[in-house]
Amino acid sequence: MNRYPIWKYTIIVIALVVGFLYTLPNFFGEAPAVQVSSAKVTIKVDDSTKLRVEEILKAAGLTADFVTLDNTSVKARFGNTETQLKAKDAIQKALIPDAANAGYIVALNLLSRSPVWLTSLHAFPMYLGLDLRGGVHFMLQVDMQAALAKKAESLSGDIRTSLREKNVRHSGISRNGQTIEVRFRDMPTLGAAKALIVDQFPDLQTIEAPEGTEFKLTASIKPEAARRVQDQSLKQNITTLHNRINELGVAEPVIQQQGLDRIVVQLPGVQDTAKAKDILGRTATLEVRMVDETSEARAAESGAAAVPFGSERYLERNSQPVIVKKQVILTGENLTDAQPGFDSQTQEAVVNLTLDAKGARIFRDVTRESVGKRMAILLFEKGKGEVVTAPVIRSEIGGGRVQISGRMTSMEANDTALLLRAGSLAAPMEIIEETTIGPSLGAENIAKGFNSVTYGFAAVAVFMCMYYVLFGMFSSISLAVNLLLLVAMLSMLQATLTLPGMAAMALVLGMAIDSNVLINERVREELRNGASAQAAIHAGYDRAWATILDSNVTTLIAGLALLAFGSGPVRGFAVVHCLGILTSMFSGVFFSRGLVNLWYGRQNKLKSLSIGTVWRPDAGNQVAPQ
């Protein structure tokens, strides 16, 4: 009746082993490390970078515990701070010979002291949030009205060009906020213009009205198109912030959308607020120039001669020098979009650029006069320029759509499009909230959170053992397993533990023990009704399960609502809360019954249970089974 089959005990053992392995890294603490990441989107950090770091350390006579490569950086862990500082100096000197044109970011970091065999199993500790580790928190407000006004300005230029090409005469085009006003002298001309706008500009809706002796056509961005523009602006700003924050060398920055027009930026471990503000508010500019292809420029590329007057020397992504003319043809203000794609004829990876009306007109004229010549696209950031690409102009390019190609992989095309699209912010942002948390306060928060969980667990365990005796001990062991599995799941998911998350962990302990209280009281009720010990155990677990399931599902629904609609600290609480409910159902029912079955299941002539005092109010007496 109360015996588990072998496969159920196998599940319990596997859960315990996995839980122990993935919880273990959280107890080793952190060790000093050096992190190498890319300072530019065009520079990749890969296995060759890892190998190079290992060679630099070996040449410097420094020994690292290990060197690892993750998605975006190479990290080397050391035994002490002195070796860490020496390693940083050696790596920085080798990888960044020119500090003014740094291709990599070499930053100090902290890594878990977990042994290599644990790391090889991908067992890592939980990330600590800003409130536990210390750092800087910013809330940024994106000016969506400015993004829409910028889009309307671009569309007004496109409308002007389209009307000119179709020979539709107008009395003037002006932008009034987020609307575009076009005036005409007669209704037939207005009708032709309206048909043109409806056909070529599906994102616009129009309203016509008389204005004195003239007629006015007012075009505004459709609500669904406006939401699309706002969403794209927000995502572009988030991508730009990711690129910029890489320079700070932050191990696990949090950059996420909050609401419709806000971005939360959390930089754990960063204490320099002024530096963080400078990075977040930095601007980047895009320029299009012609390549100087004179014989003097060719000689200057190889270093055999000086750069000709009126030209400048820049480097491409492969470190090849390019001599470009100082005259700027176009800037990033004329670029409205950049998307990766494939050439329909050659199937090569390309980047498709979209220019506004002014940029399209200039680009058409320049390409018509410069067929067979090279055009360079440069990105300037903090006064330093880099040639993103320098393609050859094959033919005149009109219509405002430009295709960049030339031996690019799909990944390189995607990176180039991202770089061109996210070189600068799509809409201005304002810091509306700023918080700095010191490392000492973070350590104090960790200590308080740890104490709350520890003392809460101890108090619950003592009460359960006193009130339910041996069954209380089973419940306490199940509670410990619940905590073990919860920490293991947070570590496996690489979730970020915050102070609200610790509060949720303490709350989960109280909620998890509720399942065992229901089971124990059900077993007592069966004993009061005269059932045998084995029958009481069986009926107690079976009849309590429905109540436990109902209570946990309803609580889980509330937790999922917090997870779906909450943000910031609320989400941190909800993640631990939801995971804790799942682990408590496993440990409180499945695992605890396994313990009871293991202890009592093989006793065929079981006379009593160690479950504390069983009251029998109907008989006016009590029985204390042992």
Secondary structure, DSSP 8 states (H G I E B T S, - for coil): -----HHHHHHHHHHHHHHHHHHGGGGS-EEEEEEEEESSTTS---HHHHHHHHHHHHHTT---SEEEE-SSEEEEE-SSHHHHHHHHHHHHHHH-S-GGG-SEEEEEEEEE---HHHHHTT----EE-HHHH-EEEEEEEE-HHHHHHHHHHHHHHHHHHHHHHTT---SEEEEETTEEEEEESSHHHHHHHHHHHHHH-TTEEEEEEEETTEEEEEEEE-HHHHHHHHHHHHHHHHHHHHHHHGGGT-SS-EEEEETTTEEEEEEET---HHHHHHHHT--EEEEEEEB--SHHHHHHHTTSS---TTEEEEE-TTS-EEEEES---EEGGGEEEEEEEE-TTT--EEEEEEE-HHHHHHHHHHHHH-TTSBEEEEEEETTEEEEEE--B--S---TTEEEE-SS--HHHHHHHHHHHHSSS-SS-EEEEEEEEE-HHHHHHHHHHHHHHHHHHHHHHHHHHHHHHHHHHHHHHHHHHHHHHHHHHHHHHTT-EE-HHHHHHHHHHHHHHHHHHHHHHHHHHHHHHTT--HHHHHHHHHHHHHHHHHHHHHHHHHHHHHHHHH--THHHHHHHHHHHHHHHHHIIIIIIHHHHHHHHHTT-TT-----SS-EEETTTTEEE---
